[in-house]
Amino acid sequence: HWRYRPNEPIQICSAQTIEKRGFFPGCKFLIVDEAHAVRKATADLIKGVQSLRVIGLTATPFTKGLKDLYSNIVNVATTDELTDAGYLVPMKVYAAKAIDMAGAKVVAGEWSDKEVETRGLQIVGDIVSHWRKLGRGKPTIVFATNIAHSKHIVAQFVAAGIAAEHIDYLTPEEDRIAILDRVRSGQTTIISNSAMLAEGLDIPQLEVMILARPTKSLIRYIQQAGRILRPAEGKAN
């Protein structure tokens, strides 16, 4: 690849690329972004090279086993501190209608996808009506149980005359860019997905999050909620 320059002192790469091509020999200092998403190859490197100095960065340091990779935790700033300083906007939470998960099957500490999908589909109609009441007209991101559920939610919004689009990992790159550009410009009011946009999405205009996927994961919830906390002009909360 034309950007491959192994002799440069600083290398910035995706974890997947490094796993396939191998870590740089002689690496002395490693910075791991999204450190809560522990990857086996990265963990093996940290454990296997005693002289390696490592900093892990994450807003959600709750993954089981992080203490085996990192010796100290530094809480640089709390959410309240960032909000008071103007780096985040305050958040209001409305429990319009909770999905009934009583007796739902749990797999590895999380509700099973099948249970979440089946029960989530039952409140799609309420999602549209509650959005009209609580978030009408505001740029909105929806987190659904899976791709089919997300498309179903979008169809309901579109049927109600609201500009909405779905995005997932199968969406061609050029279409993804176009969809997100329409969200940024205000042409599209509702952007819906399953889990693809939970991390890394930077569209400060987003004001409303619809969590149509119940979760037991604190990490997942915080990452998703963070998509609407970035300040933007005219955005109070």
Secondary structure, 3 states (H helix, E strand, C coil): CCCCCCCCCCCCCCHHHHHHHCCCCCCCEEEEECCCCCCHHHHHHHHHCCCCEEEEECCCCCCCCHHHCCCCCCCCCCHHHHHHCCCCCCCCCCCCCCCCCCCCCEECCEECHHHHHHHHHHHHHHHHHHHHHHCCCCCEEEECCCHHHHHHHHHHHHHCCCCEEECCCCCCHHHHHHHHHHHHHCCCCEEEECCCCCCCCCCCCCCEEEECCCCCCHHHHHHHHHHHCCCCCCCCC
